Amino acid sequence: MTPRKLSILAGVSYLVIFFAAIFANFFVIEAILAAPLETVTQNHLMVRFGILAFLLTVVFDVVVAWALYELYKNHFLSGLSTYFRMMHAAIMGVAIFALPVALNASTEQEILRQVDIFNIIWLIGLFFFGIHLILLGRIIQKPKLIAFFLVIAGLMYMIDTGAHILLPNYDEYSSAFLALVAVPSIIGEMSFAIWLLVKGRN
């Protein structure tokens, strides 16, 4: 496969991940948290689509990892970066197992417990994803602004996971941490996806 085709494949896969994750997180998970029993019993089809969306993020995460490795395999950090992204995908795959269990739960407490399990495991995966982004920023180097935001996003993922573990009152600062992670992540990763589609490896 030519570098240009690999670049387009990585860019398209990135966009699939974005949209699938947005639907699964901000529509499905948030709906469950707002009304656990009602969502699981009355909107179970939406929950099932949310689980499928999460599975798609794992599949396309592997595709992105492979495509980026093929594009930048001459860089000495490329293999290491790929391993960390694959670790994130594997951990995310394990986390998803908690969500179908929630469909069979009969109380709000059981449902929320499964969502908590999913979030905790995924949070650990994001620590490794952060390392991948830092390495990726070092690998691509250009465009410099995109590389910079990828590195910052990676650091923020790692800091956020660390804060979850170290701060007993994390919830008091959760909005601030969400912004610190979301802003550089959206700017860096979305810009990188668009760059891959438009100009990457021309």
Stockholm file with secondary structure:
# STOCKHOLM 1.0

chainA/1-202         MTPRKLSILAGVSYLVIFFAAIFANFFVIEAILAAPLETVTQNHLMVRFGILAFLLTVVFDVVVAWALYELYKNHFLSGLSTYFRMMHAAIMGVAIFALPVALNASTEQEILRQVDIFNIIWLIGLFFFGIHLILLGRIIQKPKLIAFFLVIAGLMYMIDTGAHILLPNYDEYSSAFLALVAVPSIIGEMSFAIWLLVKGRN
#=GR chainA/1-202 SS CCHHHHHHHHHHHHHHHHHHHHIIIIIIIHHHHHSHHHHHHHSHHHHHHHHHHHHHHHHHHHHHHHHHHHHHTTSTTHHHHHHHHHHHHHHHHHHHTHHHHHHTCCSHHHHHHHHHHHHHHHHHHHHHHHHHHHHHHHHHCCSHHHHHHHHHHHHHHHHHHHHHHHCTTGGGGHHHHHHHHHHHHHHHHHHHHHHHHHTTTC
#=GC SS_cons         CCHHHHHHHHHHHHHHHHHHHHIIIIIIIHHHHHSHHHHHHHSHHHHHHHHHHHHHHHHHHHHHHHHHHHHHTTSTTHHHHHHHHHHHHHHHHHHHTHHHHHHTCCSHHHHHHHHHHHHHHHHHHHHHHHHHHHHHHHHHCCSHHHHHHHHHHHHHHHHHHHHHHHCTTGGGGHHHHHHHHHHHHHHHHHHHHHHHHHTTTC
//
